Amino acid sequence: MSKLNNPKAIFFDWFNTLARYEPPREQLHSQVLREFNIEITPLKLLPGILAGDKYFFSEVATLSISKRSPEEQGKLYFRYAQIMLEKVGIKLDPATIQQLIKKWPQIFRKTEFVLFEDVLDTLKKLKERQLVLGLITNATKDAVSRQREMGLEQYLDFTVTSEEAKADKPAPEIFELALKRAGVEASRAIHVGDQYEIDIVGARGLGITPVLIDRYDLYPEIKDCPRIRTLPELLEQINRVQ
């Protein structure tokens, strides 16, 4: 991997980059499946969830959820569920899958966001290098409102949400707003995210250097941008010219 030379700003995605759900999604989905007499451990279910994520984010990169009709949204969630289940060898009829999907709002009301263990220490070390740090997310402002409690506020200079930008990643407007907030040119910025079509393609379209954080090894085939498995690897790659 080539070095990331002399950046002035680093932007981060939110979900699966800095934060994850607690309880983990695989645990909650496993509990719901048990209501349908399907026994599968959270660990065995995780590859299915990640395969569903990959499909889902690839789709919303072409057309965001907010711009889809309720019928189109329903088809998207249905296909996500199919992929999740088929990946781990579970086959259900369409009617049962629809019943399963109806349970999702109930289980995800029980979740909250927590940071990955490597986040705060990495952000602290990046801040010590006098870098501007920002968050770019398609999540709502409410979803990331616990930044202060989580210890992020002392390190992040700003947060840009799709609500503020009136555009979802990979649209250029959300990245343009981040560049404006950071006060840097695109060539001096890095964006770190976990979704290739949304984070990598979107950032590259503006001339921002993209870095794929692949915590679950979903993209072993990606060779056209730096790929890291943990945030400390980002520190190793940055060649900060003093």
DONUGU-294026 format. One record per atom (N, C-alpha, C, CB): x, y, z. Coordinates in steps of 0.05 Angstrom, whole numbers, plus 32768, in hexadecimal, padded with zeros to 4 digits. Glycine has a CB too. Layout:
XYZ...
% end
This chain:
80117FE880008000800080008012801980007FED80008019800B802B7FEF801B80447FEE801480568006801580537FD480288067800D802480798023800F808E801C803E8086802B8002809980307FEE80AE802D7FFD80C880347FD480AA803F800580D78021801880ED8025800B8107802E802780F1800C8015811080448010812C804D7FF38135804C8021813E803E7FE0812780587FC4813180597FC18147806D7FB1811A805F7FAD815880687FA6816D807B7F8D8166808B7FA38188806D7F7C8154807E7F63814D808B7F5C813080857F4C815F80807F4F812480997F46810880957F288107809D7F5680F480A77F1880FD808B7EFC80F980907EF680DC80957EEB810480787EE280D680A77EDB80BB80AD7EBD80B680A97EE280B580CA7EB7809E809F7E9C8094809F7E95808D80BB7E99807C808B7E7B808880C07E72808280DB7E6F806480E07E57808F80E07E5A805880D47E53803C80DA7E67802880CE7E37803580D07E71801680DF7E85800280D87EA1800E80D17E7C7FF280C07EA4802880D67EBE803580D47EC6803E80F07EBD804D80C07EB5804F80FC7EBA805881177EA98049812C7EB68076811A7E91804281237E7D803881377E6F801F812C7E68804E813D7E648010813F7E547FF881397E3D7FF8814C7E667FDE813C7E2A7FE581477E137FE281587E197FD281717DFC7FD581497E0D7FD981877E0E7FC981A07DF17FC781AB7E227FD681B57DE57FAF81AF7DF17F9581A97DF77F92818B7DDE7F7F81B27E0A7F8181847E107F7D81677DF87F7381587E277F6981657DF77F7B813E7DE07F73812E7DDD7F55812B7DE37F7F81127DF47F47812A7DF27F2A81277DE47F1D813F7E0E7F1E81237DE87F2881577DDB7F1E816F7DBD7F22816D7DE77F2B81887DB57F3A81657D987F4081637D8A7F30814D7D947F5E815E7D977F2E81367D8B7F1E81217D897F0181297D9B7F2181077D9D7EF781377D9C7EDB81407D847ED781537DB67ED4814F7D7F7EEA81647D687EE881777D4D7EE881687D687F00818A7D4B7EF981537D327EF981447D2E7EDF81357D327F1181307D437ED581297D417EBB811A7D387EA5812D7D5B7EB4810D7D407EA681467D377E9281597D197E92815C7D457E9781747D0C7EA981597CEF7EAA815A7CE27E9B81437CE67EC8815A7CF17E97812E7CE77E8781177CF27E6B81177CEF7E9680FD7CFC7E62812F7D077E4781337D1F7E4281227CF17E33812D7D2F7E57811E7D487E5481107D5F7E5A81237D497E6680F67D6F7E4681287D857E49813B7D9F7E4E812C7D887E31814D7DAB7E65812F7DC57E6B81237DD47E7E81367DC27E7781067DED7E79813B7DFC7E8A814D7E017EA581407E167E7D81567E057EBA81507E0C7ED481457E247ED481337E107EE9815B7E397EC5813C7E527EC3812C7E4D7EB781117E677EB3813C7E3D7EA3810F7E387E9680F57E267EA780E47E2B7E7B80F97E167EB980F07E047ECA80E17E137EE380D67DED7ED380F27E297EEA80E27E377F0380DA7E3E7F0480BD7E507F0680EB7E497EEF80B07E4F7EF180937E377EF880827E5B7ED7808A7E1F7EEF808A7E077EF5807C7E007F13807E7DF07EE480867E037F1E80967DFD7F3A809A7E107F4B808A7DFF7F4180B87E297F44808A7E3D7F54807B7E387F52805D7E597F4A80827E307F3A80537E297F3780377E117F4980307E237F1A80307DFD7F4A80427DE67F5B803E7DEE7F78803E7DD17F5680547E007F80804F7E0A7F9B80507E167FA380357E1E7F9F80667E277F91802B7E357F9780127E217F9C7FFB7E487F7F800B7E0D7F8C7FFA7DF87F8F7FE67DE97FAA7FEA7DE47F787FE67DE17FAE80037DD07FC5800A7DDE7FDF80037DC97FC580287DF77FE2800C7E057FFB80077E0D7FFF7FEA7E1E7FFC80187E107FE97FDC7E157FEB7FBF7DFC7FF77FB17E1C7FD07FB37DE57FEE7FBA7DCB7FF87FAF7DC680157FB57DB47FE77FB97DCA801D7FCF7DC480387FD67DD9804C7FCB7DC2803B7FF57DEF80417FC27E0380537FB57DF8805D7F9A7E1D80447FB07DE6804D7F8E7DDA80567F747DC180667F787DD4803D7F637DB280607F8E7D9A80707F947D95806E7FB27D8180657F837D9580847FC07D9380847FDD7D77807A7FE67D98809F7FE87D7680717FFE7D5D8067800A7D48807C80097D62805D80277D4F809580107D3B80AA80127D2E80B17FF77D4880C3801D7D3B80A97FE17D3080AF7FC67D2180977FBB7D4780B77FB47D1E80827FCA7D10806A7FC17CF4806A7FCB7D1F80507FC97CE2805F7FBC7CC6805C7FC57CC580477FDB7CB380557FAD7CAF80477FEB7CAC803280007CAE80167FF47C928036800E7CA380137FDC7CA47FF97FCF7CC07FF17FC87C927FF87FB67CD080047FBE7CEC7FFF7FB77CFC7FF97FD07CF780167FA87CF780087FE67D0580037FFF7CFF7FE780097CFD801880147CE67FDF80077CDE7FC480107CED7FAF80017CC17FC1800D7CF07FB27FE67CFE7F9F7FD67D1C7F9E7FDE7CFC7FA67FB87D277FB57FE47D437FB67FEC7D487FA780067D4C7FD47FEF7D377FAC801A7D3A7F9E80337D357F8080317D277FAA80487D227F79801F7D1C7F5C801A7D347F4E800F7D047F5980087D417F5B7FFB7D587F4F7FEF7D707F4D80037D617F5E7FD67D727F6280137D877F6180287D837F48803A7D867F7B803A7D6A7F4480427D647F2D80547D6A7F1380467D477F2E805D7D637F11802C7D687EF9801D7D867EF3801C7D5D7EFC80017D967F0780167DB37F0480147DBE7EFC802E7DC07F1E80097DB67F0980447DC07F03805F7DBB7EE680657DB27F1580737DA37EDC80607D9B7EC180677DA97EAC80557D7D7EBD80667DA87EB1803B7DB47E9E80287DD17E9A802C7DAE7EA7800B7DDF7EB080347DFC7EAF80387E037E9A804E7E067ECA80407DF17E9780617DF77E8480777DE67E6B80757DF17E9280927DDA7E66805D7DCD7E4D80587DB07E4B80637DDC7E3780647DA37E6180677D877E6180717D757E69805A7D847E7480897D627E5880547D4E7E5E803F7D327E60804B7D4F7E4880297D267E7780477D0B7E7C80517CF97E85803A7D0C7E9280677CE07E7F803C7CCD7E8880287CC97EA6802A7CB27E79802A7CC07EB480147CBD7ED180157CAB7EDB802B7CB17ED97FFB7C967ECD80327C847ED780477C927ED780627C6B7EC480487CA27EC380677CB17EC280817CC67ED880827CBE7EA680857CD37EDD806B7CE77EF2806A7CDA7F0D80707CF57EF3804F7CC27F1180667CB47F2B806B7CAD7F2D80897C9A7F2C805B7CA57F1780957CA07F1880B27CB97F1E80C27C957EFC80BC7CCF7F1380B97CE97F1880C57CF07F3680C47CFF7F0780B87CED7F4280AC7CF37F5E80A87CE27F7080BA7CEF7F66808B7CC97F6880BF7CB87F7880D07CC27F7980ED7C9B7F6D80CF7CD27F6680F47CDD7F6581107CF57F7981137CE67F4981177D027F8080FD7D1A7F9080FF7D187FAA810E7D257F9580E37D037FBA81097D017FD381187D007FCF81367CE87FE2810F7CF47FB9813F7CF27FB4815B7D0E7FAE81677CE07F9C81617D1E7F9E81597D377F9681657D4C7FAC81647D427F7D81567D4B7FBD814F7D5F7FD2814D7D597FEA815E7D627FDA81307D427FEB816A7D3C8000817E7D4D7FFB81977D1E800181847D567FE3819A7D657FDB81B27D837FE181AF7D617FBE81B77D8C7FEA81987DA87FEE81937DB2800A81987DAF7FE681777DCC800D819C7DD98027819D7DF4802481907DDB803181BA7E00803A81897E1A803A817D7E30803A81927E1E8052816A7E45802A818D7E5D802A819D7E75802C818A7E5F801181B07E8B803781947EA3803A81837EB3802081827EB48051818D7EC0801B816C7ED38006816B7EEA800D817E7EDD8001814E7EF87FF981887F0C7FFD819C7F24800E81937F167FE381A77F29800E81797F41801C816F7F3C803981677F4B800D81567F238043816C7F1C805D81617F29807481717EFE806181627F248076818A7F2C808E819A7F4B8091819A7F22808C81B67F59807C819D7F76807E819E7F81808781837F83806381A67F75807D816D7F7E808581527F7880A2814D7F718073813D7F6080AB81547F5980C781507F6A80D981607F3B80CB81577F7180D181787F8380E181897F9E80E5817C7F8680D481A57FA980D081717FC380D181647FC280E1814B7FCE80B5815F7FAC80DF813C7FA980F081247FA7810D812B7F9180E681137F98811381407F95812F81497FB0813A81527F80813181607FC0812A815E7FDB813381667FEC813B814E7FE9811E81767FE5813181377FF38139811E7FE7815281127FF38122810A7FD5815E81207FC8817881187FB8817580FE7FDE818D81147FAB815E80FB7F9A815980E47F7D816280EB7F9A813B80DC7F6F816C80D77F53817180DA7F44815780D77F49818780C57F33815080EA7F24813780E97F06813C80E77F2A812681027EF9812E80D57EDC813280D27ECE811880CE7ED7814480BA7EB4811980D27EA3810180CE7E8F810780B77E9380FA80E87E8E80F580A47E7B80F7808E7E6980DF808E7E8980FA80727E4F80E380917E3D80CC80947E2280D080877E3A80C680B17E1780BA807D7DFC80BA80737DE880B6808A7DF880A4805E7DF280B080A27DE180AD80B97DD580C980C17DF080A180D17DC080C980CF7DB380E280D87DC380EE80EE7D9680DD80E17DBE810880F37DCC811681097DC5810981247DC3813481097DAD80FF81277DA580F281407DB680D881447D8780EB813F7DBC80CA812E7DCB80B181317DE780B5813C7DCC80A381167DF280CC81377E0E80D181407E0E80E681567E2080DA81297DF880EB81637DF5810081777E0480FA81917DD88105817D7E0D80E181957E1A80DA81AE7E3980DE81AD7E1480BD81B57E4280ED819A7E5F80F181977E6D80FA81B07E64810481807E61810C81BE7E6D811781D67E70810181EB7E5D812E81E27E5B80F281F07E5C80DC82037E7180C781FB7E4080CF82067E7480C381E17E8680AE81D87EA380B781D77E7D80A481BC7EA880D181DC7EC380DB81DD7ECD80E581C27ED580C681E77EBC80E681AE7EC580EE81937EC8810D81907EB280E4817E7EB8811B819E7EB68138819A7ED18146819D7EA2814581AD7EE2813C81AE7EFC814A81B37F0F8146819C7F08813F81CC7F098133818A7F1B812D81737F0F813681587F21811081737EF5813581557EE9813C813C7EE4815A813A7ECE812D81387EEC816681247EE8818281207ECC818881157EFD818D810D7EC0817581087EA5817A80FE7E99815F80F67EA6818D80E57E7E815F80F27E6F814980E77E5E815380D17E5E813B80FE7E5E814580BB7E4D814B80A47E3A813380A07E5E8151808A7E20813880A17E0C8123809C7DFF812880817DF7812280B37DF2811380777DE48116805E7DCD812980607DDA80FB80547DC2812C80797DAC8140807D7DB6815C80777DA2813E809A7DCE816380827DD9817D807E7DE0818280617DF28181808F7DED816E80547DF6817180397DE0816E80247E0C815D80337DC98164802E7DB2815E801C7DBA814B80067DA7817880107DCC8139800D7DD681257FFA7DE3810E80097DEA81317FE57DE080F680007DEC80DF800C7E0680D87FFE7DDA80C6800C7E1A80CD800D7E3180C27FFF7E2680AC7FEC7E4580B680137E3180AA7FD47E4A80B57FC97E4680D07FBA7E5680A17FB77E3080DD7FBD7E2C80F77FAF7E42810B7FB77E1081037FB67E4B811B7FA47E62812D7FAA7E5B81427FBF7E6A813A7F917E42814A7FC17E3B81617FD37E43815C7FF07E1D81667FD27E4181437FF97E47813E80167E658140801A7E3C8122801E7E75813780077E92813980097E9B815680067EA081277FF47E8E81657FF47E9481817FF07E908191800A7E83818C7FD97E7A818B80187E75819980317E8A819380467E598191803C7E94817A80467EA9817280597EC3818180527EAE815480587EC9818380397EE1819280317EDF81AF80397EE6819080137EC781BB80367EC381D7803D7EC781DA805B7EA781E080357EBB81C8806B7EBE81CA80887EDB81C780917EAD81B480967EE981B580837F0581B0808A7F1881C680817F0F8196807F7F0F81D5806C7F2081EA80617F3881E080527F2881FC80777F3581C980447F4B81BD80367F4381B780197F5681A480447F5781B480087F5281AA7FED7F4F818C7FEE7F6981B37FDA7F4181827FDA7F3B81657FD97F5581557FD97F2B815E7FC17F69815F7FCB7F8381507FC97F91814D7FE37F95815E7FB57F89815C7FF77F96815B80127F85814D80277F9E8177801B7F70813F801D7F5D8132802F7F5C8114802A7F41813E802D7F578105803F7F5380E8803E7F3880E280497F6A80D8804F7F2A80CF803D7F1080C680477F1280A8804D7EF980CC80347F0B80A080667F0C8084806E7EF0807A80727F1D808180897EE9806480637ECF805980657ECF803B805F7EBC806880537EB9802E80657EB8801180627EA88007804A7EAC8005807B7E9B8019803B7E8B801180247E98801B800A7E6E801B80277EA080087FF97EAF80107FE17E9F80237FD07EB67FF77FD17E86801B7FC87E76802B7FB67E6F80477FC17E5D801D7FAE7E6C80487FDB7E6380617FE77E7B80727FF07E51805B80007E8D80677FFF7EA38076800A7EBA807A7FF67EAD806980237EC380647FEA7EDB80667FD97ED580747FBF7EE5804A7FD37EC0806B7FB17EB880777F987EB080957F9C7EA280687F8A7EA1809A7FB17E9880B57FB67EAF80C87FBC7E8580B67FCD7EC180C07FCD7ED880D27FD47EEA80D67FBC7EE880C67FEB7EF080C17FAD7F0180C37F967EF680D57F817F0680A77F8A7EDC80D67F7F7ECF80E77F6B7ED581057F707EB280E37F6B7EDB810C7F887EE281287F8F7F00812D7F907ED681307FA97F1081187F8C7F2D811B7F8D7F3881167FA97F3581357F847F26810D7FBC7F2F81067FD77F3C80EA7FD67F1781077FEB7F5180E77FE57F5E80CC7FE67F4D80B97FF77F7B80CE7FF17F4380A37FEB7F3380917FFB7F43807B80087F1D80857FE97F3A807380207F46805C802E7F2F804A80367F57806580477F308031802E7F1B801E80357F228010804F7F178009801E7F11801380647F158004807C7F037FEB807B7F0F801580967F107FD4807A7F027FBB80757F047FA9808D7F0D7FAD805B7EF67FB080A27EF97FA380BC7EF17F8580BA7EE87FB080D17EE07F7E80A87ED67F6280A67EE07F54808D7EB77F6380A77EF47F5F80807F007F5380687EEB7F4C80537F0E7F3980717EDB7F60804C7EC67F5D80387ED17F62801C7EAF7F6F803E7EE77F71801A7EF07F7B80007F0E7F727FFB7EEE7F997FFE7F147F597FFC7F307F517FF87F397F567FDB7F337F337FFE7F267F597FC97F2D7F5D7FAD7F347F7A7FA77F167F557F9B7F2F7F8D7FB97F347FA97FB37F527FB07FB47F257FBB7FC87F5C7FBA7F9E7F787FC17F9B7F7C7FDE7F937F867FAE7F887F677FEC7F8C7F6A80067F807F6A801D7F957F54800B7F6D7F6B80167FAE7F6D802A7FC47F79801D7FDC7F5180377FCA7F84802C7FEF7F8E802080077F77801280167F9B803680197F7C7FFA80207F697FEA802F7F757FE3804A7F5F7FD180207F677FEA80607F717FE4807A7F5C7FD480897F777FFE808A7F657FC6809D7F527FB680AE7F4C7FC380C87F5E7F9A80B37F5E7FD580D27F5A7FE380EB7F63800080E77F697FD581027F5A801180F97F62802D80F77F7F803280FD7F51803E810A7F8C8024810F7FA9802981137FB9802580FA7FB3801681287FB0801580E77FBE801280CE7FBF802C80BE7FB17FFC80BD7FAB803D80C27FAA805780B57FC2806880BE7F8F806580BB7FC7806780D87FDE807680E37FF8806E80D57FE0807381017FFB805480D18013804980C58017805380A88013802B80C580008059809B80028060807E8005807D80797FE9805680717FFF808E808D800180AA8089801D80B4808C7FEE80B9809D802780C08076804180CC8077803E80EA807A805280C5805D803D80F380938037810F80998051811F8097802B811280B4805381308083806B81418080806881598093806E814A8062807B815C80A5807A817180B98087818B80AE8088816880D3
% end
